[in-house]
Amino acid sequence: MTENVQAGHVSGNVLQTGAVHGNVYFNAAPQQRLPYRSGAVPVVVDGFQPRSVPDLEALTAGGVVLSGLGGVGKTQLAADYANRTHDVELLGWVTASTRAGVINGFAELGAVVTGQPVDDEKPFLDWCATTTKRWLLVFDDLTDPADIVGLWPHTRETGRLVVTTRRNEPSLRAADRLMVDLRVFTPEESLSYLGETGEELANLLGHLPLALGQATAYVSMVPGMTYAKYVRKWRTEALDAMFPTDWTSADGRSDTVVTTWAISVAAADRLAPVGAARAVLDVISVLSPDGIPLSLLAAAAPGVDTEGGLTALRRFSLITVGGEPDPLIRAHALVQHATRAQLDDLPSLIGPLVGAFKSCWPAVERVPVFRANAIALTEHCGPHLWTTPGYALLFRVADSLGNAGQVLAAAERYREIAAEAQARLGPDHVDALAARQNAARWRGELGDSAGAARDLAALLPDLVRVLGEDHPFALLARNSLALWRGESGDVACATTILADLLVDAVRVFGPHNADTLGIRCGLAHWLGVAGDVAGAVREYTAALDDIVRVLGPDDLLALASRHNLAHWRQVAGDGPGAVAELAGLLDDQRRVLGPEHPNTLATRNNLAACLADAGDPVAAARAYADLLADQLRVLDQDHPATLITRRGLADCRGMAGDAVGAVDALFDLLADQSRVLGPDHPATLRTRGNLAMWRGKAEGAAVALAELTRLRDDVLRVLGQGHPENEDVGAYLDFWRQRLPGGGGGAGGADRVAGGVDADDAEAADCGGVDGG
């Protein structure tokens, strides 16, 4: 390398430390006078997108620090501000990547303001502290806050200072200095930048300005390329191929998102504890960009100083941290993508992560953050989950979706899991059999009880052949078969299956085993459904006594059995007894399970139903409204339990005299149930029956009869001739036939029939036997 150093302007190759923009003078004074404008201010790109951040003009009295992830547009925002600022006599732009570069920049500026040769920072800093002239200084790309210790200029009344940096450090904050955490574009800013056709691209790239700029450059470079084609190409190409390095942007930059972050990651990894930042980021890269619980991350990186690694990543704005009591760690999706592309041993992450999910996943998820992270892991590492093995997480995700009310998603996932388990593990593997069993369960929950029963009937011989007839899985399958036979309308078959199963359970488990006691509860339930309500109350009472004696009063089976016993007491006509039982149960569930547990909420639903049944629809409506507010907060607006509460609330409005209001509410509910559960789900069909009844009240018997006739045809098609739902529809039809002119009239219980408040939908749990886990 030729080193050509001379007095005056430096030409040729100069060996120096740091980066200095503009001309550098060592011995001779530059011929510069105020007003002075640095020639190093970057070009603002064509189509620069203004940002929804506070106006820098109003914030720079004591200095502004623009901090954020590489690529969010800090330099462009500062350049735009500098180019719009015309009321200053000196505008200086200094690249602050090294301390030497800052000092050299200050020396150049000092020569400008003094008219004399300057070789250090002191003259310029002295000028800033004493001048009455207006000036603006930009420190761009500050790499290490330690580099400018002692170099902060005094802004006084006339100076302004803007700093851009990836660092997020306490030392950058001061009483008279504002720290602005610059984030990605808002969706509105992205569309303004890309145009209306760019929404999918903006979402794909996480609204990151640098990525969007590089993508638009790519689209403009390649003949025939469009945003839509770019998005499709993204699915199959490597990240660096989508952000080419053989071009230079309008502002003179040729760095890509990959190189931009590689610098930050490498620097973070050098901070103590060395290596922790990269190890933690590797785990972050396969999880959700919407937030990773700190507890999960710590458990998934055994042997790594997680706190130290996160601190290092945060100092370079590669992550954000927020929330209590379990803070959420967030990284941009493209940072995760770039990190995944460099992972050498992806399968090694899966075992610790699956173990972390198992140990950290809460019993009741108020916010589905663990599920979102598990889904992200399955998307990025799906095939590896079957070889580690970590496929238990696939089961957990599907069950979580179903328990949260996304029954259709759970059923679809289990169909896929069952097929893949048979292909990868073999049809006789115990987990492949378990996947088929769970797939049948969620098929039934989706409303296809007959299909679930058929699937279980086909599964049972395979379970017996592989595991033996006394294996718990085989007994569970028989118990589930009884459930779905009964739900499909074949109550006699359900009772027979459970009676035979109880004999085997007593022999295999013993009479006081929890599974045996659960089967007794299942028998009691179907006894009631068959019409022997007094027998159901008697059998539930006896079973509950044994459950409390053997398992304790706070056992989940004991609490669920109390709930179901109260239901059958209500059906038997003992409304006050049911209310007393449910009120006591509610206190115990709040203590044992918590106020937000689904079973606690189900008990509140049945208490409201009891109030309606007792003839107090106003009080029932208040109870339903309070419950609905909590369900919308804790569960989801589309959760089946929330939909049931909405039906009870609508019916109470009608029972209180507002039939039109009930019709409007049920119309809205029916649309949501059809969307969430499907038009043929039993709950959707039941809402149609209630809607028909209230339309009859509001619009006349002929309307109700027409709606109920259509409903009867659908119930017969979906549920079959022998299903109990047919009897309910038949009772409704008889009621309105008698209300037609000349139909006889005078049928008793009209208001109660029209109410249709049904507590059956809110049963706390299936107490019918072996717990499938």
C-alpha positions in Angstrom: 0.0 0.0 0.0 1.4 3.4 -0.9 1.2 5.9 2.0 1.1 9.4 0.6 0.9 12.0 3.5 1.4 15.7 2.7 0.5 19.1 3.9 -2.8 20.3 2.6 -5.4 18.0 0.9 -4.7 14.3 1.3 -4.5 12.4 -2.0 -4.0 8.8 -2.8 -4.3 6.1 -0.2 -4.1 7.3 3.4 -3.6 5.0 6.3 -5.7 6.3 9.2 -7.8 5.1 12.1 -11.6 5.7 11.9 -13.7 7.2 9.2 -13.7 10.9 8.3 -16.0 12.5 5.8 -14.9 15.5 3.8 -11.3 16.9 3.4 -8.8 16.5 6.2 -6.1 19.2 6.8 -3.0 18.6 8.9 -0.8 21.7 8.5 -2.6 24.2 6.4 -5.9 25.9 7.3 -8.8 25.3 4.9 -10.3 28.2 3.1 -13.8 27.7 4.7 -16.0 30.4 6.3 -19.3 30.3 8.1 -22.0 29.4 7.1 -20.5 25.9 6.6 -22.2 22.8 5.5 -20.5 19.4 5.7 -20.2 17.7 2.4 -20.6 14.3 4.2 -24.3 14.5 4.8 -25.7 11.4 3.1 -28.1 11.7 0.2 -31.7 11.2 1.2 -33.1 8.5 -1.0 -35.8 9.2 -3.6 -39.2 8.3 -2.0 -37.9 8.9 1.5 -40.7 7.9 3.9 -41.3 10.3 6.7 -41.6 8.6 10.1 -44.2 8.7 12.8 -41.7 9.8 15.4 -41.6 13.1 17.2 -40.3 16.0 15.1 -36.6 16.3 15.7 -36.9 20.1 15.4 -38.8 20.2 18.6 -36.5 17.7 20.5 -33.0 18.6 19.9 -32.4 21.4 22.4 -30.2 19.1 24.5 -29.5 16.4 22.0 -31.4 13.5 20.6 -30.1 9.9 20.4 -31.8 7.8 17.7 -31.2 4.2 18.9 -32.4 1.1 17.1 -31.8 -2.1 15.2 -29.5 -1.9 12.2 -31.7 -1.1 9.2 -34.5 0.8 10.8 -33.5 4.0 9.0 -31.7 6.0 11.7 -29.2 7.6 9.4 -31.8 8.5 6.7 -34.0 10.1 9.4 -31.0 12.2 10.6 -30.0 13.1 7.0 -33.5 14.2 6.2 -33.6 16.4 9.2 -30.1 17.8 8.4 -31.1 18.6 4.8 -34.3 20.3 6.0 -32.4 22.5 8.5 -31.5 25.8 7.0 -31.3 28.1 10.0 -27.8 27.1 11.2 -24.4 28.6 10.3 -22.6 25.3 10.8 -23.8 21.8 9.9 -21.3 19.1 10.8 -21.7 15.4 10.0 -19.2 13.1 11.7 -19.1 9.3 11.3 -18.7 8.1 14.9 -17.6 4.5 14.4 -14.3 5.1 16.2 -13.0 7.7 18.7 -10.2 8.6 16.3 -12.7 9.3 13.6 -14.7 11.6 15.9 -11.5 13.5 17.0 -10.4 14.0 13.4 -13.9 15.2 12.4 -13.8 17.7 15.3 -10.3 18.8 14.1 -11.7 19.5 10.7 -14.7 21.5 12.1 -12.3 23.3 14.5 -10.3 24.5 11.5 -13.5 25.8 9.9 -14.7 27.8 12.9 -11.2 29.2 13.9 -9.7 29.6 10.5 -6.5 28.1 11.8 -4.9 24.7 11.5 -6.3 22.3 14.1 -5.1 18.8 15.1 -7.4 17.9 18.0 -10.9 18.3 19.3 -10.4 21.1 21.9 -10.9 24.2 19.7 -14.2 23.0 18.3 -15.5 21.9 21.7 -14.5 25.3 23.1 -16.3 27.0 20.2 -19.5 25.0 20.8 -19.5 26.0 24.5 -19.1 29.7 23.9 -20.5 30.6 20.5 -23.8 32.4 20.0 -24.1 31.1 16.4 -26.6 28.4 15.6 -25.1 25.0 14.7 -26.2 21.4 14.2 -23.9 18.3 14.7 -24.7 14.7 13.8 -22.8 11.8 15.2 -23.7 9.0 12.8 -23.3 5.3 13.6 -21.9 5.6 17.1 -20.5 2.1 17.7 -19.3 2.3 21.3 -20.5 5.0 23.7 -17.1 4.9 25.4 -15.6 6.4 22.2 -17.2 9.8 22.9 -16.5 10.1 26.6 -15.3 13.7 27.0 -16.4 14.5 23.5 -20.0 15.5 24.0 -20.3 19.2 22.9 -22.2 21.7 25.1 -25.2 22.6 23.0 -26.3 25.6 25.2 -29.1 27.6 23.6 -28.0 27.6 20.0 -26.5 24.1 19.4 -28.3 20.9 18.4 -26.9 17.4 18.5 -28.3 14.2 16.9 -26.7 10.8 17.5 -27.5 7.6 15.6 -26.5 4.3 17.1 -27.4 0.7 17.4 -26.4 0.8 21.0 -29.0 1.0 23.9 -26.9 2.1 26.8 -27.6 4.1 30.0 -24.6 6.3 29.3 -26.4 7.7 26.2 -29.2 9.0 28.3 -28.9 12.3 30.1 -31.3 14.8 31.8 -31.2 17.2 28.8 -30.8 14.4 26.1 -33.7 12.5 24.6 -33.4 8.8 23.7 -35.7 7.8 20.8 -36.1 4.1 20.3 -36.6 4.0 16.5 -38.6 1.0 15.3 -39.6 -0.4 11.9 -42.1 1.3 9.7 -45.7 1.2 10.8 -48.0 -0.7 8.3 -49.2 2.7 7.1 -45.7 3.9 6.5 -44.8 0.7 4.6 -47.8 1.1 2.3 -46.9 4.7 1.7 -43.4 3.7 0.7 -44.3 0.7 -1.4 -47.7 1.5 -2.7 -51.0 -0.4 -2.2 -49.7 -3.5 -3.9 -46.9 -3.9 -1.3 -48.8 -5.1 1.7 -47.8 -8.7 1.5 -44.1 -7.8 0.9 -44.2 -5.4 3.9 -45.6 -8.1 6.1 -43.0 -10.6 4.8 -40.1 -8.3 5.6 -41.5 -7.2 8.9 -41.7 -3.5 7.8 -37.9 -3.1 8.1 -36.9 0.0 6.1 -33.5 -1.4 4.9 -35.1 -4.6 3.8 -37.9 -2.9 2.0 -35.4 -0.6 0.2 -33.3 -3.5 -0.9 -36.3 -5.5 -2.0 -37.6 -2.6 -4.1 -34.1 -2.2 -5.6 -34.1 -6.0 -6.5 -37.6 -5.6 -8.1 -36.4 -2.6 -10.1 -33.2 -4.4 -11.2 -34.8 -7.7 -12.5 -36.8 -7.4 -15.7 -40.4 -8.5 -15.2 -40.0 -8.8 -11.4 -43.0 -7.6 -9.3 -43.7 -7.5 -5.5 -45.8 -10.6 -5.8 -43.1 -12.5 -7.7 -40.5 -11.4 -5.2 -42.7 -12.8 -2.4 -43.1 -16.1 -4.1 -39.3 -16.3 -4.9 -38.6 -15.6 -1.2 -40.1 -18.9 -0.2 -37.5 -20.9 -2.1 -34.4 -18.7 -2.1 -31.6 -18.1 0.4 -31.7 -14.8 2.3 -28.6 -13.4 0.8 -29.9 -14.1 -2.7 -32.9 -11.9 -2.0 -30.7 -9.0 -0.9 -27.9 -8.9 -3.5 -24.6 -7.2 -2.6 -23.6 -6.2 -6.2 -25.5 -2.9 -6.1 -25.3 0.4 -4.3 -28.4 2.2 -3.0 -29.2 5.8 -3.7 -27.7 6.9 -0.4 -24.4 5.2 -1.3 -24.8 2.1 0.9 -24.2 -1.4 -0.3 -24.6 -3.3 3.0 -27.5 -5.8 3.3 -29.6 -6.8 6.2 -27.3 -9.8 6.6 -24.1 -7.9 6.8 -25.7 -5.1 8.8 -26.6 -7.5 11.6 -23.6 -9.7 11.3 -21.5 -6.8 12.6 -23.9 -6.2 15.5 -24.0 -9.9 16.4 -20.3 -10.3 16.3 -19.8 -7.2 18.5 -22.4 -8.4 21.0 -20.8 -11.8 21.1 -17.5 -10.2 22.2 -19.1 -8.7 25.2 -18.8 -10.5 28.5 -19.8 -13.3 28.9 -18.1 -14.1 25.5 -20.2 -16.3 23.3 -23.4 -16.0 25.2 -25.1 -13.6 22.8 -24.7 -15.9 19.8 -25.9 -18.9 21.8 -29.0 -17.1 23.1 -29.7 -15.7 19.6 -29.6 -19.1 18.1 -32.4 -20.2 20.4 -34.4 -17.0 19.8 -34.1 -17.6 16.0 -36.4 -20.6 16.1 -39.1 -19.1 18.3 -41.8 -16.5 17.8 -40.9 -12.9 16.8 -44.0 -11.7 18.7 -42.4 -12.4 22.1 -40.6 -15.2 23.9 -41.1 -15.7 27.7 -37.9 -15.2 29.5 -38.6 -18.3 31.6 -38.8 -20.4 28.4 -35.6 -19.0 27.0 -33.6 -19.5 30.2 -34.8 -23.1 30.4 -34.0 -23.8 26.8 -30.4 -22.7 27.0 -28.9 -24.8 29.9 -25.3 -23.9 30.6 -25.5 -20.5 28.9 -25.5 -17.2 30.8 -28.9 -16.2 29.4 -29.0 -13.0 31.3 -25.6 -11.9 30.1 -26.4 -12.9 26.5 -29.6 -11.0 26.5 -28.0 -7.9 27.9 -25.4 -8.0 25.2 -28.0 -8.4 22.5 -30.1 -5.6 24.0 -27.1 -3.3 24.0 -26.9 -3.6 20.2 -30.7 -3.2 19.8 -30.9 -6.8 18.4 -33.7 -7.6 20.9 -36.2 -5.7 23.0 -37.4 -6.8 26.4 -40.6 -5.9 28.1 -43.6 -7.1 30.2 -44.2 -8.5 33.6 -44.0 -10.9 35.5 -42.4 -13.1 32.8 -40.7 -10.6 30.5 -41.1 -11.1 26.7 -38.0 -11.1 24.5 -38.6 -9.9 20.9 -36.3 -10.0 17.9 -37.1 -8.9 14.4 -38.2 -11.8 12.2 -35.5 -11.0 9.7 -32.8 -11.1 12.4 -34.2 -14.5 13.3 -34.2 -15.6 9.6 -30.6 -14.5 9.1 -29.5 -16.3 12.3 -31.3 -19.5 11.3 -29.5 -19.4 7.9 -26.2 -19.7 9.8 -27.1 -22.4 12.2 -24.8 -25.4 12.0 -26.7 -27.8 14.3 -30.4 -27.1 14.4 -31.4 -30.5 15.8 -29.2 -29.8 18.9 -31.6 -27.0 19.9 -34.7 -29.1 19.9 -34.2 -31.4 22.9 -33.6 -28.5 25.4 -36.4 -26.5 23.8 -39.0 -29.3 24.1 -37.9 -29.9 27.7 -38.3 -26.2 28.4 -41.8 -26.1 27.0 -42.7 -29.1 29.1 -41.5 -27.5 32.3 -42.7 -23.9 31.7 -46.0 -24.2 29.9 -48.7 -22.9 32.3 -51.7 -24.9 33.2 -54.0 -22.1 32.1 -52.8 -19.8 29.3 -54.3 -16.3 29.6 -52.3 -15.3 26.5 -51.2 -18.0 24.0 -47.6 -16.9 24.0 -46.2 -20.4 24.7 -48.4 -21.9 22.0 -47.2 -19.2 19.5 -43.6 -20.1 20.3 -44.2 -23.8 20.0 -45.9 -23.3 16.6 -42.9 -21.3 15.5 -40.6 -24.1 16.5 -42.6 -26.7 14.7 -42.6 -24.5 11.5 -38.9 -24.1 11.6 -37.9 -27.5 12.8 -40.8 -29.7 11.9 -39.0 -32.8 10.4 -36.4 -32.7 13.1 -39.1 -33.1 15.8 -39.7 -36.6 14.7 -36.1 -37.6 14.9 -35.0 -36.1 18.2 -37.8 -37.0 19.2 -39.7 -33.9 20.1 -43.0 -34.7 18.5 -44.7 -34.6 22.0 -44.7 -30.8 21.3 -46.8 -31.3 18.2 -49.4 -33.0 20.4 -49.2 -30.2 23.0 -49.8 -27.5 20.3 -52.8 -29.3 18.9 -54.3 -29.8 22.3 -53.6 -26.2 23.3 -55.5 -25.0 20.2 -58.4 -27.2 21.0 -58.6 -26.2 24.6 -58.5 -22.6 23.6 -61.6 -23.1 21.5 -59.9 -23.4 18.1 -61.5 -26.8 17.6 -61.2 -26.9 13.9 -57.5 -26.1 14.0 -57.0 -28.8 16.6 -58.8 -31.4 14.5 -56.9 -30.5 11.4 -53.5 -30.6 13.2 -54.3 -34.0 14.7 -55.3 -35.5 11.3 -51.9 -34.4 10.0 -50.1 -35.6 13.1 -51.8 -39.0 13.0 -50.9 -39.5 9.3 -47.2 -38.4 9.8 -46.8 -40.5 13.0 -48.0 -43.7 11.2 -45.6 -42.9 8.4 -42.5 -42.0 10.5 -43.0 -44.2 13.6 -45.0 -47.1 12.1 -48.7 -47.9 12.5 -48.2 -49.9 15.7 -46.1 -47.4 17.6 -47.8 -46.4 20.8 -47.6 -42.7 19.9 -49.0 -43.3 16.5 -52.0 -45.0 18.1 -52.3 -42.2 20.6 -52.3 -39.7 17.8 -55.2 -41.5 16.2 -57.0 -41.5 19.5 -56.6 -37.8 19.9 -57.6 -37.1 16.3 -60.8 -39.0 17.0 -61.4 -36.9 20.1 -61.1 -33.5 18.3 -63.2 -34.8 15.5 -65.9 -35.4 18.0 -65.4 -32.0 19.6 -65.8 -30.5 16.1 -69.3 -31.9 16.1 -68.8 -35.1 14.2 -69.6 -37.5 17.1 -70.6 -40.3 14.9 -67.3 -40.0 12.9 -65.3 -39.9 16.2 -67.1 -43.1 17.3 -66.3 -44.8 14.0 -62.6 -43.8 14.3 -62.4 -45.2 17.8 -64.1 -48.4 16.9 -61.5 -48.9 14.2 -58.7 -48.0 16.6 -59.7 -50.3 19.5 -58.8 -53.6 17.9 -55.3 -52.3 17.0 -54.8 -51.1 20.6 -55.8 -54.5 22.0 -53.6 -56.3 19.5 -50.5 -54.2 20.2 -50.9 -53.3 23.9 -53.4 -55.8 25.3 -57.0 -55.3 26.3 -56.1 -54.2 29.9 -53.7 -51.5 28.8 -54.8 -48.0 30.0 -54.8 -46.8 26.4 -57.2 -49.5 25.4 -59.5 -48.7 28.4 -59.3 -45.0 27.5 -60.4 -45.8 24.0 -63.4 -47.8 25.2 -64.3 -44.9 27.5 -64.0 -42.4 24.6 -66.0 -44.7 22.4 -68.8 -44.7 24.9 -68.8 -40.9 25.1 -69.1 -40.4 21.4 -71.6 -43.1 20.9 -73.7 -41.3 23.5 -73.2 -37.9 21.9 -74.2 -39.3 18.6 -77.6 -40.3 20.2 -76.9 -44.0 20.9 -77.3 -43.7 24.7 -78.0 -47.3 25.3 -74.8 -48.3 23.6 -72.8 -45.8 25.6 -74.3 -47.2 28.8 -73.5 -50.8 27.9 -69.9 -50.0 27.0 -69.4 -48.2 30.3 -71.0 -50.9 32.3 -68.7 -53.5 30.8 -65.7 -51.1 31.1 -66.4 -50.5 34.8 -66.1 -54.3 35.5 -62.7 -54.4 33.8 -61.5 -51.1 35.5 -62.4 -52.5 38.9 -60.4 -55.7 38.1 -57.4 -53.8 36.6 -57.2 -50.6 38.6 -59.3 -51.4 41.7 -62.6 -49.9 42.9 -61.0 -46.8 44.4 -58.8 -45.8 41.5 -59.4 -42.4 40.0 -60.1 -43.8 36.5 -62.6 -46.3 38.0 -64.4 -43.5 39.8 -64.5 -41.5 36.7 -66.1 -44.3 34.8 -68.8 -44.4 37.5 -69.5 -40.7 36.9 -69.8 -41.4 33.2 -72.4 -44.1 33.8 -74.3 -41.7 36.1 -74.3 -39.1 33.3 -75.7 -41.3 30.6 -78.3 -42.7 33.1 -79.6 -39.1 33.3 -79.5 -38.6 29.6 -81.5 -41.8 29.2 -84.2 -40.3 31.3 -83.5 -41.6 34.8 -82.7 -38.3 36.3 -83.2 -39.5 39.9 -80.9 -42.4 39.2 -78.2 -40.0 37.8 -78.4 -37.9 41.0 -78.2 -41.0 43.2 -75.2 -42.5 41.3 -73.4 -39.1 41.1 -73.9 -38.6 44.9 -72.5 -42.1 45.7 -69.6 -41.7 43.3 -68.8 -38.2 44.7 -68.7 -39.5 48.3 -66.1 -42.1 47.3 -64.1 -39.5 45.2 -63.9 -37.1 48.1 -62.9 -39.9 50.6 -60.2 -41.4 48.3 -58.9 -38.4 46.3 -59.8 -35.5 48.6 -62.3 -32.6 48.2 -59.9 -30.5 46.0 -59.2 -33.1 43.4 -60.2 -32.1 39.9 -62.5 -35.1 39.5 -64.2 -34.2 42.8 -64.8 -30.6 41.7 -66.0 -31.7 38.2 -68.3 -34.2 39.8 -69.9 -31.6 42.1 -70.5 -29.5 39.0 -72.2 -32.2 37.1 -74.2 -33.4 40.2 -75.6 -29.8 40.5 -76.6 -30.0 36.9 -78.7 -33.1 37.4 -80.2 -31.7 40.5 -81.4 -28.8 38.5 -82.8 -31.1 35.8 -84.6 -33.1 38.6 -86.3 -29.9 39.7 -84.2 -29.0 42.7 -83.2 -25.5 41.6 -82.4 -24.2 45.0 -80.2 -27.2 45.7 -78.4 -26.8 42.4 -77.8 -23.1 43.1 -76.4 -23.8 46.6 -74.2 -26.6 45.3 -72.8 -24.4 42.4 -72.2 -21.4 44.7 -70.2 -23.5 47.1 -68.4 -25.1 44.3 -67.5 -21.8 42.8 -65.8 -20.7 46.0 -63.7 -23.8 46.0 -62.8 -23.6 42.3 -61.7 -20.0 42.8 -59.5 -21.2 45.6 -58.1 -24.3 44.0 -58.1 -23.6 40.3 -58.2 -19.8 40.2 -60.9 -17.4 39.1 -59.9 -17.7 35.4 -59.8 -21.5 35.0 -62.2 -22.7 32.3 -64.0 -24.9 34.8 -64.5 -22.0 37.2 -66.0 -20.0 34.3 -68.2 -22.9 33.4 -69.7 -23.0 36.9 -70.5 -19.3 36.6 -72.3 -20.1 33.3 -74.4 -22.7 35.0 -75.2 -20.5 37.9 -76.6 -17.9 35.5 -78.6 -20.6 33.8 -80.1 -21.6 37.1 -81.1 -18.0 37.7 -82.9 -18.0 34.4 -84.5 -21.3 35.1 -85.8 -20.0 38.4 -87.6 -17.2 36.6 -85.2 -14.3 37.1 -83.9 -13.5 33.6 -82.8 -10.0 34.6 -80.4 -11.3 37.3 -79.3 -14.1 34.9 -78.6 -11.5 32.2 -76.4 -9.6 34.6 -74.5 -12.7 35.6 -74.0 -13.7 31.9 -72.8 -10.2 31.0 -70.2 -10.2 33.9 -69.1 -13.7 32.8 -68.9 -12.7 29.2 -66.6 -9.7 30.0 -64.2 -12.0 31.8 -64.3 -14.6 29.1 -63.5 -12.1 26.4 -60.5 -11.0 28.6 -59.3 -14.5 29.6 -60.4 -16.7 26.7 -61.2 -15.4 23.3 -64.3 -14.0 21.5 -64.4 -17.2 19.4 -64.0 -19.7 22.2 -66.9 -22.1 22.4 -67.5 -21.3 26.0 -67.7 -17.6 25.1 -70.2 -18.4 22.4 -72.4 -20.4 24.8 -72.5 -17.5 27.2 -73.6 -15.2 24.4 -76.5 -17.5 23.7 -77.5 -17.6 27.3 -77.4 -13.8 27.4 -79.4 -13.4 24.3 -82.1 -15.9 25.6 -82.3 -13.9 28.9 -83.0 -10.8 26.9 -85.9 -12.5 25.2 -87.2 -14.0 28.5 -87.1 -10.5 30.0 -89.5 -9.3 27.2 -87.1 -8.1 24.5 -87.7 -10.8 21.8 -86.4 -8.5 19.0 -83.1 -7.9 20.9 -82.8 -11.7 21.4 -83.2 -12.2 17.7 -80.6 -9.7 16.8 -78.1 -11.1 19.3 -78.7 -14.7 18.1 -78.3 -13.7 14.4 -74.9 -12.3 15.3 -74.0 -15.4 17.3 -75.1 -17.8 14.6 -72.8 -16.1 12.1 -69.8 -16.5 14.5 -70.6 -20.1 15.4 -71.0 -21.0 11.7 -67.6 -19.4 11.0 -65.8 -20.9 14.1 -67.5 -24.3 14.6 -69.1 -24.9 11.2 -72.8 -24.7 10.2 -73.4 -28.4 11.2 -71.9 -28.3 14.7 -74.5 -29.3 17.4 -74.0 -25.9 19.2 -74.7 -24.1 15.9 -77.8 -26.1 15.3 -79.0 -25.5 18.9 -78.6 -21.7 18.3 -80.7 -22.0 15.2 -83.4 -23.6 17.4 -83.3 -20.8 19.9 -83.3 -18.2 17.1 -86.4 -19.8 15.6 -88.2 -19.7 18.9 -87.5 -16.0 19.4 -88.3 -15.2 15.8 -91.7 -16.8 16.5 -92.2 -14.5 19.5 -91.1 -11.4 17.5 -92.5 -12.2 14.0 -95.1 -14.9 14.4 -95.7 -18.6 14.4 -95.4 -19.1 10.7 -91.8 -17.7 10.7 -90.8 -20.0 13.5 -92.4 -23.1 11.8 -90.5 -22.4 8.6 -87.2 -22.0 10.4 -87.7 -25.1 12.6 -88.7 -27.3 9.6 -85.4 -26.4 7.9 -83.6 -27.1 11.1 -85.3 -30.5 11.6 -84.1 -31.6 8.1 -80.5 -30.5 9.0 -80.6 -32.2 12.4 -81.7 -35.4 10.8 -79.0 -35.2 8.1 -76.2 -34.4 10.6 -77.1 -36.2 13.8 -79.4 -38.9 12.7 -83.0 -40.0 13.5 -82.3 -41.2 17.1 -80.4 -38.2 18.3 -82.1 -36.4 21.3 -81.8 -33.1 19.5 -84.6 -34.3 17.2 -86.9 -34.4 20.2 -86.2 -30.8 21.1 -86.9 -29.6 17.6 -90.0 -31.7 17.5 -91.2 -30.1 20.8 -90.5 -26.6 19.3 -92.5 -27.5 16.2 -95.5 -28.8 18.2 -95.4 -25.6 20.3 -95.7 -23.3 17.3 -98.2 -25.5 15.4 -100.5 -24.9 18.4 -99.9 -21.2 18.1 -101.1 -21.0 14.5 -104.6 -19.8 13.9 -106.9 -22.8 14.7 -104.0 -24.7 16.1 -105.5 -25.1 19.6 -103.2 -22.7 21.5 -102.9 -22.8 25.2 -99.7 -24.9 25.5 -98.2 -24.5 28.9 -94.6 -23.5 29.5 -94.4 -21.3 26.5 -91.9 -18.8 28.0 -89.7 -21.5 29.3 -89.7 -23.3 25.9 -88.8 -20.1 24.2 -86.0 -19.4 26.6 -83.9 -22.3 25.6 -81.3 -21.7 28.3 -79.3 -24.9 28.3 -76.7 -25.6 31.0 -75.6 -28.8 29.4 -73.3 -26.9 27.1 -71.2 -25.7 30.0 -70.4 -28.9 31.8 -67.2 -28.5 33.6 -65.5 -31.7 32.5 -65.9 -35.1 31.0 -65.8 -37.2 34.2 -66.2 -40.4 32.3 -63.1 -42.4 33.1 -59.5 -42.7 32.2 -57.8 -39.4 31.7 -56.2 -39.2 28.3 -53.7 -36.5 29.4 
